[in-house]
Amino acid sequence: QVQLVESGGGLVQAGGSLRLSCAASGTIFSNRAMNWYRQTPGKQRELVAHITSGRLTNYADSVKGRFTISRDNAKNTVYLQMNSLKPEDTAVYYCQMPFFDSWGQGTQVTVSS
């Protein structure tokens, strides 16, 4: 059974940075693409960033140039480095392993103005 555990959320001022981590277990992590999503109350979950097993990446237009997704296969972990944060980045952030449609529990990111 695949398990994903996020960490690294918190409260930060606008312009600040946070790094989210998502630790995976229960599968061969290096073979799997990974996603970061975010969700705010009353809105659909939004795909923020994607990384393939070969480390190709893709980003939502709203975060391009500010967020970076990366992976450390030795640690079975995917990261989301978030720089130049804006209040509109406030959301619960989830990692997902799309092959199994597995999700983490989410981590809250709050950006104050």
C-alpha positions, 0 to 999 in steps of 0.5 A: 500500500502506497503511503505519502506523508507531507511536511513543511507547511506553515505561516510565512509573510508575503515574499518569503519561502517554504519547502514542502516535502512528501515522503513516499513508501510502499512502491518503487518511488523512482519509477513514479511520476509525482504531482503537487496539488493545492486546494482552497475552500470552495474551489477545485483542487489545482495541479501546481507542479509535476515531475516525471520519473526522468525529472522532467517538470511542468508547472501551473502558470500561476507558479512558474518562476517561483516554485520548483519541484524536485525529487530525491530517489534515494530518500523516496521524497519529492519536494516543492520549493516555494519562493516569492510567496503571495497571499493567493498561494495560501492553500492546503498542499497535497502530493499525489502519486498519479499511477496509484491515485494515492494522496497525502494528508495535506499540509497547510500553507498560509501566506500573510500580506 
